[in-house]
C-alpha cells in the first residue's frame, strides 16, 4: 500500500515513527504480542503503516495482507448493513423486534432460578425494539460476561455467536427460551444483540448475512479478503491466534492450519464471526470518515451516519452510569454508545487525547479501530491475542497517534 505524504496531511513523520518504536519495544520484543499491524490515515489516505512480529507459531512473519479474526469488529459492519435496510424503508429503528423475529413474542425478564434449578416464570417485559438490539439495551447478554445464571445458560447453549450453531432459526429459538437480564431500554449490557440484528438483515433481505455483506458492502468497497471463513486459496495468509497466560509467553490458542475459521460456518455471527485484513478494514473506515461513501460508492447517507454516531444512551449518559456489563470493548468513562459503535462523549473524562464524536470498536482478539470525524483521522490495529482487556494498547495507540498530529481542524 502506497502511503500519502504525512506532513502535507498534518502529521509530523518523526512523531509517527514513535508508534512502531513503542510497539516493538513494549509488545513485540517483550513477547506480549506475537505480531501486529497498524495503519493510520487522514482524509481517507494512509499516512503511516507498521507491521512487526510473527503471524504464526512457526515464525511466519506478520504481513500487510495477513488475515485476522476481527471478532466484534464484525458488529459495526452488521450495524451498517441493518441501517442500509432502514434507509430503504424495509425496517425502522422503533419497529418491534417481533416484526421480524416472532420467536421473541413471549420474552420476559429474569425473576429467579437458573443454575442448578429451572428458571422461575419471567416477569413481563416491554416491547423490544430494533434500536434496543443495535445499542445493546435489549436485555440480552453474553455468556462470556460470566456474572449471572442467565449468562451461564448462554454458555451452556453456546449462544455467544458460535459458528457450530445449526443456523439462524435455531439461534433465535434458543434465545427465546431464556429470560432477559433487564427490561429493554433500561440499561446497557454488551450482548448477542448484534447477532440477532444479523438474523434480521438475513430475513429482511432474503440473503444470508454473508451474502448481503459481500454484495452490498465488501464488493463495492473493494474489501476482497473479508468474510465468514478463510478459503483454501488464502489459508497461507491466515494468522494463528494466541491466548494470554499470566507470567508466561502467550499460548497458541487457534492454530491457522486447524482453525474452525477454515470451514464455512453453520451460523454466521453478525456479532463476531468475520475475518479481515488491515487493508480491508481501512477501506471500511475510509467510507465512514467520508460520511458514508468512498471511491464513488455510497453505502450510507451522511445523516444516517450522524445518527449512528450520536450517543443513544438514556439521558445522554456515559457507560459508567448505565452499563451492567462486566466485559465490553469500551472503556466506560466519557464513552457513550451509538447505533453499533462506541463513541467518545468527553475526552477529558476518558483521559485520552481525541475528539468528542469519535467512534470506535474492537474485537476480543485485541483488534481495534477508531474514526475521528472532526480531524478526519482513522486507524486500524490488527493482532491476535485473546482476550482484549489484558493490555491498554488501544489507549496507548490513540495517545501516540494524536501526539503526532500537528494540525488540528477542531
Secondary structure as a PSIPRED ss2 file (coil, helix, strand):
# PSIPRED VFORMAT (PSIPRED V4.0)

   1 X C   1.000  0.000  0.000
   2 X C   1.000  0.000  0.000
   3 X C   1.000  0.000  0.000
   4 X C   1.000  0.000  0.000
   5 X C   1.000  0.000  0.000
   6 X C   1.000  0.000  0.000
   7 X H   0.000  1.000  0.000
   8 X H   0.000  1.000  0.000
   9 X H   0.000  1.000  0.000
  10 X C   1.000  0.000  0.000
  11 X E   0.000  0.000  1.000
  12 X C   1.000  0.000  0.000
  13 X H   0.000  1.000  0.000
  14 X H   0.000  1.000  0.000
  15 X H   0.000  1.000  0.000
  16 X H   0.000  1.000  0.000
  17 X H   0.000  1.000  0.000
  18 X H   0.000  1.000  0.000
  19 X H   0.000  1.000  0.000
  20 X H   0.000  1.000  0.000
  21 X H   0.000  1.000  0.000
  22 X H   0.000  1.000  0.000
  23 X H   0.000  1.000  0.000
  24 X H   0.000  1.000  0.000
  25 X H   0.000  1.000  0.000
  26 X H   0.000  1.000  0.000
  27 X H   0.000  1.000  0.000
  28 X H   0.000  1.000  0.000
  29 X C   1.000  0.000  0.000
  30 X C   1.000  0.000  0.000
  31 X C   1.000  0.000  0.000
  32 X C   1.000  0.000  0.000
  33 X C   1.000  0.000  0.000
  34 X C   1.000  0.000  0.000
  35 X E   0.000  0.000  1.000
  36 X E   0.000  0.000  1.000
  37 X E   0.000  0.000  1.000
  38 X E   0.000  0.000  1.000
  39 X E   0.000  0.000  1.000
  40 X E   0.000  0.000  1.000
  41 X E   0.000  0.000  1.000
  42 X E   0.000  0.000  1.000
  43 X C   1.000  0.000  0.000
  44 X C   1.000  0.000  0.000
  45 X E   0.000  0.000  1.000
  46 X E   0.000  0.000  1.000
  47 X E   0.000  0.000  1.000
  48 X E   0.000  0.000  1.000
  49 X E   0.000  0.000  1.000
  50 X E   0.000  0.000  1.000
  51 X E   0.000  0.000  1.000
  52 X E   0.000  0.000  1.000
  53 X E   0.000  0.000  1.000
  54 X E   0.000  0.000  1.000
  55 X C   1.000  0.000  0.000
  56 X C   1.000  0.000  0.000
  57 X C   1.000  0.000  0.000
  58 X C   1.000  0.000  0.000
  59 X C   1.000  0.000  0.000
  60 X C   1.000  0.000  0.000
  61 X E   0.000  0.000  1.000
  62 X C   1.000  0.000  0.000
  63 X C   1.000  0.000  0.000
  64 X C   1.000  0.000  0.000
  65 X C   1.000  0.000  0.000
  66 X C   1.000  0.000  0.000
  67 X E   0.000  0.000  1.000
  68 X E   0.000  0.000  1.000
  69 X E   0.000  0.000  1.000
  70 X C   1.000  0.000  0.000
  71 X H   0.000  1.000  0.000
  72 X H   0.000  1.000  0.000
  73 X H   0.000  1.000  0.000
  74 X H   0.000  1.000  0.000
  75 X H   0.000  1.000  0.000
  76 X H   0.000  1.000  0.000
  77 X H   0.000  1.000  0.000
  78 X H   0.000  1.000  0.000
  79 X H   0.000  1.000  0.000
  80 X H   0.000  1.000  0.000
  81 X H   0.000  1.000  0.000
  82 X H   0.000  1.000  0.000
  83 X H   0.000  1.000  0.000
  84 X H   0.000  1.000  0.000
  85 X H   0.000  1.000  0.000
  86 X H   0.000  1.000  0.000
  87 X H   0.000  1.000  0.000
  88 X C   1.000  0.000  0.000
  89 X C   1.000  0.000  0.000
  90 X C   1.000  0.000  0.000
  91 X C   1.000  0.000  0.000
  92 X C   1.000  0.000  0.000
  93 X C   1.000  0.000  0.000
  94 X C   1.000  0.000  0.000
  95 X C   1.000  0.000  0.000
  96 X E   0.000  0.000  1.000
  97 X H   0.000  1.000  0.000
  98 X H   0.000  1.000  0.000
  99 X H   0.000  1.000  0.000
 100 X C   1.000  0.000  0.000
 101 X C   1.000  0.000  0.000
 102 X H   0.000  1.000  0.000
 103 X H   0.000  1.000  0.000
 104 X H   0.000  1.000  0.000
 105 X C   1.000  0.000  0.000
 106 X C   1.000  0.000  0.000
 107 X C   1.000  0.000  0.000
 108 X E   0.000  0.000  1.000
 109 X E   0.000  0.000  1.000
 110 X C   1.000  0.000  0.000
 111 X C   1.000  0.000  0.000
 112 X C   1.000  0.000  0.000
 113 X E   0.000  0.000  1.000
 114 X C   1.000  0.000  0.000
 115 X C   1.000  0.000  0.000
 116 X C   1.000  0.000  0.000
 117 X C   1.000  0.000  0.000
 118 X C   1.000  0.000  0.000
 119 X E   0.000  0.000  1.000
 120 X C   1.000  0.000  0.000
 121 X C   1.000  0.000  0.000
 122 X C   1.000  0.000  0.000
 123 X E   0.000  0.000  1.000
 124 X E   0.000  0.000  1.000
 125 X C   1.000  0.000  0.000
 126 X C   1.000  0.000  0.000
 127 X C   1.000  0.000  0.000
 128 X C   1.000  0.000  0.000
 129 X E   0.000  0.000  1.000
 130 X H   0.000  1.000  0.000
 131 X H   0.000  1.000  0.000
 132 X H   0.000  1.000  0.000
 133 X H   0.000  1.000  0.000
 134 X H   0.000  1.000  0.000
 135 X C   1.000  0.000  0.000
 136 X C   1.000  0.000  0.000
 137 X C   1.000  0.000  0.000
 138 X C   1.000  0.000  0.000
 139 X C   1.000  0.000  0.000
 140 X C   1.000  0.000  0.000
 141 X C   1.000  0.000  0.000
 142 X C   1.000  0.000  0.000
 143 X H   0.000  1.000  0.000
 144 X H   0.000  1.000  0.000
 145 X H   0.000  1.000  0.000
 146 X C   1.000  0.000  0.000
 147 X C   1.000  0.000  0.000
 148 X C   1.000  0.000  0.000
 149 X H   0.000  1.000  0.000
 150 X H   0.000  1.000  0.000
 151 X H   0.000  1.000  0.000
 152 X H   0.000  1.000  0.000
 153 X H   0.000  1.000  0.000
 154 X H   0.000  1.000  0.000
 155 X H   0.000  1.000  0.000
 156 X H   0.000  1.000  0.000
 157 X C   1.000  0.000  0.000
 158 X C   1.000  0.000  0.000
 159 X C   1.000  0.000  0.000
 160 X C   1.000  0.000  0.000
 161 X C   1.000  0.000  0.000
 162 X C   1.000  0.000  0.000
 163 X C   1.000  0.000  0.000
 164 X C   1.000  0.000  0.000
 165 X C   1.000  0.000  0.000
 166 X C   1.000  0.000  0.000
 167 X C   1.000  0.000  0.000
 168 X H   0.000  1.000  0.000
 169 X H   0.000  1.000  0.000
 170 X H   0.000  1.000  0.000
 171 X H   0.000  1.000  0.000
 172 X H   0.000  1.000  0.000
 173 X H   0.000  1.000  0.000
 174 X H   0.000  1.000  0.000
 175 X H   0.000  1.000  0.000
 176 X H   0.000  1.000  0.000
 177 X C   1.000  0.000  0.000
 178 X C   1.000  0.000  0.000
 179 X C   1.000  0.000  0.000
 180 X E   0.000  0.000  1.000
 181 X C   1.000  0.000  0.000
 182 X C   1.000  0.000  0.000
 183 X C   1.000  0.000  0.000
 184 X C   1.000  0.000  0.000
 185 X C   1.000  0.000  0.000
 186 X C   1.000  0.000  0.000
 187 X C   1.000  0.000  0.000
 188 X E   0.000  0.000  1.000
 189 X C   1.000  0.000  0.000
 190 X C   1.000  0.000  0.000
 191 X C   1.000  0.000  0.000
 192 X C   1.000  0.000  0.000
 193 X H   0.000  1.000  0.000
 194 X H   0.000  1.000  0.000
 195 X H   0.000  1.000  0.000
 196 X H   0.000  1.000  0.000
 197 X H   0.000  1.000  0.000
 198 X H   0.000  1.000  0.000
 199 X H   0.000  1.000  0.000
 200 X H   0.000  1.000  0.000
 201 X H   0.000  1.000  0.000
 202 X H   0.000  1.000  0.000
 203 X H   0.000  1.000  0.000
 204 X H   0.000  1.000  0.000
 205 X H   0.000  1.000  0.000
 206 X C   1.000  0.000  0.000
 207 X C   1.000  0.000  0.000
 208 X C   1.000  0.000  0.000
 209 X H   0.000  1.000  0.000
 210 X H   0.000  1.000  0.000
 211 X H   0.000  1.000  0.000
 212 X H   0.000  1.000  0.000
 213 X H   0.000  1.000  0.000
 214 X H   0.000  1.000  0.000
 215 X H   0.000  1.000  0.000
 216 X H   0.000  1.000  0.000
 217 X H   0.000  1.000  0.000
 218 X H   0.000  1.000  0.000
 219 X H   0.000  1.000  0.000
 220 X H   0.000  1.000  0.000
 221 X H   0.000  1.000  0.000
 222 X C   1.000  0.000  0.000
 223 X C   1.000  0.000  0.000
 224 X C   1.000  0.000  0.000
 225 X C   1.000  0.000  0.000
 226 X C   1.000  0.000  0.000
 227 X E   0.000  0.000  1.000
 228 X C   1.000  0.000  0.000
 229 X C   1.000  0.000  0.000
 230 X C   1.000  0.000  0.000
 231 X C   1.000  0.000  0.000
 232 X H   0.000  1.000  0.000
 233 X H   0.000  1.000  0.000
 234 X H   0.000  1.000  0.000
 235 X H   0.000  1.000  0.000
 236 X H   0.000  1.000  0.000
 237 X H   0.000  1.000  0.000
 238 X E   0.000  0.000  1.000
 239 X C   1.000  0.000  0.000
 240 X C   1.000  0.000  0.000
 241 X E   0.000  0.000  1.000
 242 X E   0.000  0.000  1.000
 243 X E   0.000  0.000  1.000
 244 X E   0.000  0.000  1.000
 245 X E   0.000  0.000  1.000
 246 X C   1.000  0.000  0.000
 247 X C   1.000  0.000  0.000
 248 X E   0.000  0.000  1.000
 249 X E   0.000  0.000  1.000
 250 X E   0.000  0.000  1.000
 251 X E   0.000  0.000  1.000
 252 X E   0.000  0.000  1.000
 253 X E   0.000  0.000  1.000
 254 X E   0.000  0.000  1.000
 255 X C   1.000  0.000  0.000
 256 X H   0.000  1.000  0.000
 257 X H   0.000  1.000  0.000
 258 X H   0.000  1.000  0.000
 259 X C   1.000  0.000  0.000
 260 X H   0.000  1.000  0.000
 261 X H   0.000  1.000  0.000
 262 X H   0.000  1.000  0.000
 263 X C   1.000  0.000  0.000
 264 X C   1.000  0.000  0.000
 265 X C   1.000  0.000  0.000
 266 X C   1.000  0.000  0.000
 267 X C   1.000  0.000  0.000
 268 X C   1.000  0.000  0.000
 269 X C   1.000  0.000  0.000
 270 X C   1.000  0.000  0.000
 271 X C   1.000  0.000  0.000
 272 X C   1.000  0.000  0.000
 273 X C   1.000  0.000  0.000
 274 X C   1.000  0.000  0.000
 275 X E   0.000  0.000  1.000
 276 X E   0.000  0.000  1.000
 277 X C   1.000  0.000  0.000
 278 X H   0.000  1.000  0.000
 279 X H   0.000  1.000  0.000
 280 X H   0.000  1.000  0.000
 281 X H   0.000  1.000  0.000
 282 X H   0.000  1.000  0.000
 283 X H   0.000  1.000  0.000
 284 X H   0.000  1.000  0.000
 285 X H   0.000  1.000  0.000
 286 X H   0.000  1.000  0.000
 287 X H   0.000  1.000  0.000
 288 X H   0.000  1.000  0.000
 289 X H   0.000  1.000  0.000
 290 X C   1.000  0.000  0.000
 291 X C   1.000  0.000  0.000
 292 X C   1.000  0.000  0.000
 293 X E   0.000  0.000  1.000
 294 X E   0.000  0.000  1.000
 295 X C   1.000  0.000  0.000
 296 X C   1.000  0.000  0.000
 297 X E   0.000  0.000  1.000
 298 X E   0.000  0.000  1.000
 299 X C   1.000  0.000  0.000
 300 X C   1.000  0.000  0.000
 301 X C   1.000  0.000  0.000
 302 X H   0.000  1.000  0.000
 303 X H   0.000  1.000  0.000
 304 X H   0.000  1.000  0.000
 305 X H   0.000  1.000  0.000
 306 X H   0.000  1.000  0.000
 307 X H   0.000  1.000  0.000
 308 X H   0.000  1.000  0.000
 309 X C   1.000  0.000  0.000
 310 X C   1.000  0.000  0.000
 311 X C   1.000  0.000  0.000
 312 X C   1.000  0.000  0.000
 313 X C   1.000  0.000  0.000
 314 X H   0.000  1.000  0.000
 315 X H   0.000  1.000  0.000
 316 X H   0.000  1.000  0.000
 317 X C   1.000  0.000  0.000
 318 X C   1.000  0.000  0.000
 319 X H   0.000  1.000  0.000
 320 X H   0.000  1.000  0.000
 321 X H   0.000  1.000  0.000
 322 X H   0.000  1.000  0.000
 323 X E   0.000  0.000  1.000
 324 X C   1.000  0.000  0.000
 325 X C   1.000  0.000  0.000
 326 X C   1.000  0.000  0.000
 327 X C   1.000  0.000  0.000
 328 X C   1.000  0.000  0.000
 329 X C   1.000  0.000  0.000
 330 X C   1.000  0.000  0.000
 331 X C   1.000  0.000  0.000
 332 X C   1.000  0.000  0.000
 333 X C   1.000  0.000  0.000
 334 X C   1.000  0.000  0.000
 335 X E   0.000  0.000  1.000
 336 X E   0.000  0.000  1.000
 337 X E   0.000  0.000  1.000
 338 X C   1.000  0.000  0.000
 339 X C   1.000  0.000  0.000
 340 X C   1.000  0.000  0.000
 341 X C   1.000  0.000  0.000
 342 X E   0.000  0.000  1.000
 343 X E   0.000  0.000  1.000
 344 X E   0.000  0.000  1.000
 345 X C   1.000  0.000  0.000
 346 X C   1.000  0.000  0.000
 347 X H   0.000  1.000  0.000
 348 X H   0.000  1.000  0.000
 349 X H   0.000  1.000  0.000
 350 X H   0.000  1.000  0.000
 351 X C   1.000  0.000  0.000
 352 X C   1.000  0.000  0.000
 353 X C   1.000  0.000  0.000
 354 X C   1.000  0.000  0.000
 355 X C   1.000  0.000  0.000
 356 X C   1.000  0.000  0.000
 357 X C   1.000  0.000  0.000
 358 X C   1.000  0.000  0.000
 359 X E   0.000  0.000  1.000
 360 X E   0.000  0.000  1.000
 361 X E   0.000  0.000  1.000
 362 X E   0.000  0.000  1.000
 363 X C   1.000  0.000  0.000
 364 X C   1.000  0.000  0.000
 365 X C   1.000  0.000  0.000
 366 X C   1.000  0.000  0.000
 367 X C   1.000  0.000  0.000
 368 X E   0.000  0.000  1.000
 369 X E   0.000  0.000  1.000
 370 X E   0.000  0.000  1.000
 371 X E   0.000  0.000  1.000
 372 X E   0.000  0.000  1.000
 373 X C   1.000  0.000  0.000
 374 X C   1.000  0.000  0.000
 375 X C   1.000  0.000  0.000
 376 X C   1.000  0.000  0.000
 377 X E   0.000  0.000  1.000
 378 X E   0.000  0.000  1.000
 379 X E   0.000  0.000  1.000
 380 X E   0.000  0.000  1.000
 381 X E   0.000  0.000  1.000
 382 X E   0.000  0.000  1.000
 383 X C   1.000  0.000  0.000
 384 X C   1.000  0.000  0.000
 385 X E   0.000  0.000  1.000
 386 X E   0.000  0.000  1.000
 387 X C   1.000  0.000  0.000
 388 X C   1.000  0.000  0.000
 389 X C   1.000  0.000  0.000
 390 X C   1.000  0.000  0.000
 391 X C   1.000  0.000  0.000
 392 X C   1.000  0.000  0.000
 393 X H   0.000  1.000  0.000
 394 X H   0.000  1.000  0.000
 395 X H   0.000  1.000  0.000
 396 X H   0.000  1.000  0.000
 397 X H   0.000  1.000  0.000
 398 X H   0.000  1.000  0.000
 399 X H   0.000  1.000  0.000
 400 X H   0.000  1.000  0.000
 401 X H   0.000  1.000  0.000
 402 X H   0.000  1.000  0.000
 403 X H   0.000  1.000  0.000
 404 X C   1.000  0.000  0.000
 405 X E   0.000  0.000  1.000
 406 X C   1.000  0.000  0.000
 407 X C   1.000  0.000  0.000
 408 X C   1.000  0.000  0.000
 409 X C   1.000  0.000  0.000
 410 X C   1.000  0.000  0.000
